[in-house]
Amino acid sequence: MNVAIVGASGYGGLQLVNLLRRNKNYKITFLGGNKSCGNKWNKMFPFIDVENDLIIEKYSTQKILETSDLALLSLPNGLSSKITPELINCGIKVIDLSADYRYKSLNKWKEIYNKEAEIYNRNDYELCLESVYGIPEIYPNEIKNGRIIACPGCYPTSALIPLIPFLKQGIIESEDIIIDSKSGLSGGGRNPKEHLLYSEAGEGISAYGILNHRHTSEIEQILSSVSGMDVQLMFTPHLIPVVRGMFSTIYGRLNDPRLTPDDCKILLDNFYRDYPNIKVLPVGTYPSSKWAKNTNDVYISVNVDNRSGKIILLSTIDNLLKGQAGQAVQNLNLLSGYKINDGLSLTSFYP
């Protein structure tokens, strides 16, 4: 498969290039960038060299049509929606790492991403309805047959993978779910931002987006869909002074407070038994974000507070891999007819 990567010089794009450059199933045939265009890739990024040393180019639908079978878009929110319809109409399948096609309702996207909606005049309602939400362990068949795959955000990935089995089976009540998540600074992207400077973010932890973070509605949409109930939850993200990593602590109320931690672990084991990258830990073993760093793995731990009838779920991922580019490659594998985790046998750099 010949693959175009648009937005190649951002953090997500760099991860995509690194994962695909020596993957026998794929050949990178187009690298798109804005500020970096006109430069040879290996000169700009000698630590992630590509065999054919492509020149980074401005986006061109025609060039992608001439060179590539499929496009991976790692672009700012809103911009993907200006490119995707052209590519789809020309028969190029798209895996989009932005939020542009994560909502079935374009009106909902315009409500949540109102600043972007003012800049980009969108009317691609049908593409939003067609798009497949790209958690490969949850929607593998839909992804295999899709034309446009919307990769989830890193925060939703870390919350949805542990929660979906319990909501789908009606084990957890649809109300009173609380998600407390912490992310490394690379989640903010590569463009300079004041609050991500080391002097601002180093040696401290800070919360942001309290009560109105964009990912709240994304998580609620998927949980409502899988459970058949209207799910409302509280989500609070935090920045922690590490480069990469994400850790989520999730609380919910059990419909049957007599369930034990072992019962809940068995449910997770059975639900994800075909996905070795999702690692359900023994009861009483709790993960560290270091375990998932530089891998596409998800570590999940579960416990139950019998006093309150509540469940506690812990999950950790690498926000740039399972939370972004690694998950995109899983979707690419499914679209291309390969095994879901081909090319993703990565080893954590511990400690």
Secondary structure as UniProt FT lines:
FT   STRAND          2..6
FT   TURN            8..9
FT   HELIX           11..20
FT   TURN            21..22
FT   TURN            24..25
FT   STRAND          27..32
FT   TURN            35..38
FT   HELIX           41..44
FT   HELIX           46..48
FT   TURN            51..52
FT   HELIX           61..67
FT   STRAND          70..73
FT   TURN            77..79
FT   HELIX           80..89
FT   TURN            90..91
FT   STRAND          93..96
FT   TURN            100..101
FT   HELIX           106..112
FT   HELIX           114..119
FT   HELIX           125..130
FT   STRAND          132..133
FT   TURN            136..138
FT   HELIX           140..144
FT   STRAND          148..150
FT   HELIX           154..168
FT   TURN            169..170
FT   STRAND          177..183
FT   HELIX           185..188
FT   HELIX           194..196
FT   HELIX           198..201
FT   TURN            202..203
FT   STRAND          206..207
FT   TURN            210..212
FT   HELIX           214..227
FT   STRAND          233..239
FT   STRAND          246..254
FT   TURN            257..258
FT   HELIX           261..271
FT   TURN            272..274
FT   TURN            276..277
FT   STRAND          278..280
FT   TURN            283..284
FT   HELIX           289..292
FT   TURN            293..294
FT   STRAND          298..305
FT   TURN            306..309
FT   STRAND          310..317
FT   TURN            319..320
FT   HELIX           321..325
FT   HELIX           326..336
FT   TURN            340..343
//
